[in-house]
Amino acid sequence: AEIGLEHNLGLTCDPVGGLVQIPCIERNAIAAVKAINAAQMALRGDGEHHISLDHAIRTMRDTGADMHDKYKETSRGGLAVNLIEC
C-alpha cells in the first residue's frame, strides 16, 4: 500500500469545467494500473520497506494541509484555470 501511496503525494484536484472527467477520472484509471504494478513490486520484494505505510499516510496528510486551497477541488487553480476555450 505504501508503494502505491507514495507515488500519489501532492496531486492537485483541479476539475476542468467543474467536472471530474479531467483530470480526476483519468487519474483514477492511471492510479489503478499503478496499484497493480505496486502490488507486483511488493510481492517480488524482500518485505523490507524504507518508508512505512504510517509514515506515507502522515506525509500525505501533511502535504494536503500545506497545499493551497485553490488546488483542492475548487476549480480555481491548476488545469481548471488553464483550459483554452475554442
N, C-alpha and C positions, 0 to 999 in steps of 0.2 A: 504494500500500500504506500509505503514511503517513497519508493521509486517513482510511482505514478504521480504522487502528490507534489514532489519537489520540482517537477518539470511544468507545473501549472501555477507557480507562485507569481503574484504580481500582475495577473491578467486583468485587463480592464473589462468592464461590462458597459459597452457603449453602443446600444442598439440603434442602427441606422434607420431613420424614418420612424423611430419609436416602435419598431417591430423587432422581434427576436431572431429573424432569419439570418441577418448579418450583424455581427459575427457569431452570435450565440449558438444557433443550431449547428452551423458549420463547425464551430469549435468543439461542440459536444461529439460530433461524428469523429473528428480527429482525435479527441481525447479517448474515445472508445478503442481506437486502434492502438494508441499509446498505452492504454491499460493492458491490453493483451500482450504487447511487447514487454511491458514492465513485469507482468506475471511470468513470462517465459524467462526473462533475465533472472528473476528471483529464484525460480525453480532450478536454474542451471548454476546458481551461485553456491557459495560455501556456507551461507547463513550468516556471515559477518556483514554488518552494516556500519558504515562510517557515521551515518546520521540516523537517529532513531525516529520512529513514527511520531512519538510525542514531541520531539524537537521540530519536526517538519510541520506538525499541526500548530505548535506555538508560533513558529515563524510565519505561517500563513495568516494567523490571527494578527500578529504584529504588522505584517505587510499591509493587510486590509485596513488596520487602524491608521497607518501612516499615509495611505493613499488618499488623494484629494477626492472630495465628494463628487465632483463632476464626472469622475470615471466609474461611478457606482450606479449603473442602470438609470441614469437621468437623461440620457441623450443630449447632454450639454458638453461633452468632451470626446476626444479620440476620433474614431471613424465617424461617429454620429454628426460631427460638425464639419467633416471634410468631404461630404458627399457632393459631387458636382451634378447639379440638375441639368439634364439635357433638354 
